[in-house]
Amino acid sequence: MGFSDITEPTAHLTPPKDPTETFNPVKLVNQAADLISPTYWVNEILNMALGFNPMDKTKEYFAGDWEAYAKCGEVWQNLGKLCVDVSKNIDTGNLSLDRTWDGNAADAAYVYFKDIAARCDDLQSELDALKTEYAIVSQGVWAAAEAVGSIIGTIGDTAAVAAIAAAAGTMMSWTGWGAAVGYGLAAVEIIEIIELWGKATATLNKCQLITQGSLAIIASAGGTLATKFADFPLPSSAYDNPVV
């Protein structure tokens, strides 16, 4: 007898849509960096305060194709929907077959296909867990980049003020008091830069903790999926009717 599927599982196998937000954290940092004039004095101030360029450090942290990563969440979700639809089709066919086939073989087949359908249904929970954690990581990275980008912009403003003050102190060094005022203001701004970078580092560390927590859940879900696939019930051989 023939069977008609009640769902079309492959309808879920579509390319993932672009994220509602453009998950490109490096772009946010670049936008903040664009506001900073890369002059000699600004670079000198940043080197004196931190010993490195904070924009470069931040870009290294957020490097990667986060937009593609964000799309993966939808892919996992779609695969979960596919598994559910496959389960529905198997269940429907199994019930139809059960109405027209009796005997020991029929009973064994019914149990077998019922188990297959249940296993397909069971896969959705792990796939949905992957979808959720991918979203948490993507959104966490985006939020962190937005916050750190804002801090980087403030660091740039502060470094510019310090650079102007230091340059003025150098130009007015012949007066004595001019140098003291200029360098004194620059020192205050340098302390502010150090404190701002401390806030940026705290934000990055918090993002890293969230990411590590999600990655642990992702690894666990992936391991569970692998186990379920390895344990998937497959017939050892084709059915051989003993009467034939």
C-alpha positions as CSV (number, residue, x, y, z in Angstrom):
1,M,0.0,0.0,0.0
2,G,1.1,3.6,-0.6
3,F,1.4,6.3,2.1
4,S,1.0,10.0,1.8
5,D,3.1,12.3,4.0
6,I,1.2,14.8,6.0
7,T,4.2,17.2,6.2
8,E,7.1,18.2,4.0
9,P,10.2,18.0,6.2
10,T,12.5,19.4,3.5
11,A,10.6,22.6,3.5
12,H,12.6,23.5,6.5
13,L,15.9,23.1,4.6
14,T,16.1,26.7,3.6
15,P,19.1,29.1,3.8
16,P,19.1,31.0,7.1
17,K,17.9,34.6,7.0
18,D,20.3,37.4,7.9
19,P,20.2,38.2,11.6
20,T,17.9,41.0,12.7
21,E,21.1,42.8,13.7
22,T,24.3,42.8,11.7
23,F,26.4,40.7,14.0
24,N,29.7,42.2,13.1
25,P,31.3,43.4,16.4
26,V,34.5,44.4,14.8
27,K,32.5,46.9,12.7
28,L,31.3,48.6,15.9
29,V,34.9,48.8,17.2
30,N,36.1,50.2,13.9
31,Q,33.3,52.9,14.0
32,A,34.6,53.9,17.4
33,A,38.2,53.8,16.3
34,D,37.4,56.1,13.3
35,L,36.6,58.8,15.7
36,I,40.2,58.7,17.1
37,S,42.7,60.8,15.3
38,P,45.9,58.6,14.9
39,T,48.3,61.4,15.6
40,Y,51.7,61.1,17.1
41,W,50.6,62.6,20.4
42,V,47.5,60.4,20.7
43,N,49.5,57.3,20.0
44,E,52.1,58.4,22.6
45,I,49.4,59.0,25.2
46,L,47.9,55.5,24.6
47,N,51.3,53.9,24.8
48,M,52.0,55.7,28.1
49,A,48.7,54.8,29.6
50,L,48.3,51.2,28.4
51,G,51.4,50.2,26.6
52,F,49.3,49.1,23.5
53,N,46.6,50.4,21.2
54,P,43.2,49.5,22.8
55,M,41.5,49.4,19.4
56,D,43.9,46.7,18.1
57,K,43.4,44.7,21.2
58,T,39.7,44.9,21.0
59,K,39.6,43.9,17.3
60,E,41.6,40.8,18.1
61,Y,39.1,39.8,20.8
62,F,36.1,40.1,18.5
63,A,37.7,38.7,15.3
64,G,35.7,36.1,13.5
65,D,32.6,35.7,11.3
66,W,30.0,36.3,14.0
67,E,27.2,36.9,11.4
68,A,27.7,33.4,10.1
69,Y,27.8,32.1,13.7
70,A,24.4,33.9,14.4
71,K,22.9,32.2,11.4
72,C,23.8,28.8,12.7
73,G,21.2,29.1,15.4
74,E,18.4,29.2,12.8
75,V,19.9,26.2,11.0
76,W,19.8,24.1,14.2
77,Q,16.2,25.2,14.8
78,N,15.2,24.2,11.3
79,L,16.8,20.8,11.6
80,G,14.7,20.3,14.8
81,K,11.6,21.1,12.9
82,L,12.6,18.7,10.1
83,C,13.0,15.9,12.7
84,V,9.5,16.6,14.1
85,D,8.0,16.5,10.7
86,V,9.8,13.2,9.8
87,S,8.4,11.8,13.1
88,K,4.8,12.8,12.1
89,N,5.1,11.2,8.7
90,I,6.4,8.0,10.2
91,D,3.7,7.9,12.9
92,T,1.0,8.5,10.3
93,G,2.3,5.8,8.0
94,N,2.7,3.4,10.9
95,L,-0.9,3.8,12.0
96,S,-2.2,3.3,8.4
97,L,-0.1,0.2,8.1
98,D,-1.3,-1.1,11.4
99,R,-5.0,-0.9,10.3
100,T,-4.3,-3.4,7.4
101,W,-1.6,-5.7,8.6
102,D,-1.8,-8.2,11.5
103,G,0.4,-10.8,13.0
104,N,3.8,-11.0,14.8
105,A,5.7,-9.3,12.0
106,A,3.1,-6.5,12.0
107,D,3.4,-6.0,15.7
108,A,7.2,-5.9,15.6
109,A,7.1,-3.4,12.7
110,Y,4.7,-1.2,14.6
111,V,6.9,-1.1,17.7
112,Y,10.0,-0.5,15.5
113,F,8.5,2.4,13.6
114,K,7.0,3.9,16.7
115,D,10.4,3.9,18.3
116,I,11.9,5.5,15.2
117,A,9.3,8.3,15.3
118,A,10.0,8.8,19.0
119,R,13.7,9.0,18.4
120,C,13.2,11.6,15.7
121,D,11.0,13.7,18.0
122,D,13.6,13.4,20.8
123,L,16.3,15.0,18.6
124,Q,14.5,18.3,18.5
125,S,15.2,19.2,22.2
126,E,19.0,19.0,21.7
127,L,18.8,20.9,18.4
128,D,16.7,23.6,20.0
129,A,19.2,23.8,22.9
130,L,21.9,24.5,20.3
131,K,19.8,27.2,18.7
132,T,19.3,28.9,22.1
133,E,22.9,28.8,23.1
134,Y,24.1,30.1,19.7
135,A,21.7,33.0,20.1
136,I,23.0,33.7,23.6
137,V,26.6,33.8,22.5
138,S,25.9,35.9,19.4
139,Q,23.8,38.5,21.3
140,G,26.3,38.6,24.2
141,V,29.2,39.3,21.8
142,W,27.2,42.0,20.0
143,A,26.2,43.7,23.3
144,A,29.8,43.5,24.6
145,A,31.2,45.0,21.4
146,E,28.6,47.8,21.5
147,A,29.6,48.6,25.1
148,V,33.3,48.3,24.6
149,G,33.1,50.3,21.3
150,S,31.5,53.2,23.3
151,I,34.3,53.0,25.9
152,I,36.9,53.0,23.1
153,G,35.3,56.2,21.8
154,T,35.6,57.8,25.2
155,I,39.2,56.6,25.5
156,G,39.9,58.3,22.1
157,D,38.3,61.6,23.3
158,T,40.3,61.4,26.6
159,A,43.6,60.6,24.7
160,A,43.0,63.6,22.4
161,V,42.6,65.9,25.4
162,A,45.7,64.5,27.0
163,A,47.6,64.8,23.7
164,I,46.7,68.4,23.4
165,A,47.7,69.1,27.0
166,A,51.0,67.3,26.6
167,A,51.8,69.1,23.4
168,A,50.9,72.4,25.0
169,G,53.2,71.5,27.9
170,T,56.0,70.8,25.6
171,M,55.6,74.0,23.7
172,M,55.3,76.1,26.9
173,S,58.1,74.3,28.7
174,W,60.2,77.4,28.7
175,T,57.8,79.1,31.1
176,G,58.0,76.4,33.7
177,W,54.5,76.7,35.0
178,G,53.1,76.0,31.5
179,A,54.9,72.7,31.4
180,A,53.5,71.8,34.8
181,V,50.0,72.6,33.9
182,G,50.1,70.8,30.5
183,Y,51.8,67.7,31.8
184,G,49.6,67.7,34.9
185,L,46.4,67.7,32.9
186,A,47.8,65.0,30.6
187,A,48.6,62.8,33.7
188,V,45.0,63.2,34.9
189,E,43.7,62.1,31.5
190,I,46.0,59.2,31.4
191,I,44.7,57.9,34.7
192,E,41.2,58.2,33.2
193,I,42.2,56.2,30.2
194,I,43.6,53.4,32.5
195,E,40.3,53.4,34.4
196,L,38.2,53.3,31.2
197,W,40.2,50.4,29.8
198,G,39.6,48.6,33.1
199,K,35.9,48.9,32.5
200,A,36.3,47.6,28.9
201,T,38.3,44.7,30.2
202,A,35.6,43.9,32.8
203,T,33.0,43.9,30.0
204,L,35.1,41.6,27.9
205,N,35.7,39.2,30.8
206,K,32.0,39.1,31.5
207,C,31.3,38.3,27.9
208,Q,33.9,35.6,27.9
209,L,32.3,33.9,31.0
210,I,28.9,33.9,29.3
211,T,30.4,32.5,26.1
212,Q,32.3,29.8,28.0
213,G,29.1,28.8,29.8
214,S,27.2,28.5,26.5
215,L,30.0,26.6,24.9
216,A,29.9,24.0,27.6
217,I,26.1,23.6,27.0
218,I,26.7,23.4,23.2
219,A,29.4,20.7,23.7
220,S,27.0,18.7,26.0
221,A,24.1,19.0,23.5
222,G,26.4,18.0,20.6
223,G,27.7,15.0,22.6
224,T,24.1,14.0,23.4
225,L,23.1,14.3,19.7
226,A,26.1,12.1,18.6
227,T,25.1,9.5,21.2
228,K,21.5,9.5,20.0
229,F,22.5,9.1,16.3
230,A,24.9,6.3,17.2
231,D,22.1,4.5,19.1
232,F,19.6,5.0,16.3
233,P,17.6,1.8,15.9
234,L,18.3,0.3,12.4
235,P,17.2,-3.1,11.2
236,S,20.0,-5.7,11.2
237,S,18.7,-7.2,8.0
238,A,15.8,-7.2,5.5
239,Y,12.6,-8.9,6.7
240,D,12.5,-12.6,5.8
241,N,9.0,-14.2,6.0
242,P,9.5,-17.7,7.5
243,V,6.5,-19.0,5.5
244,V,8.1,-18.1,2.1
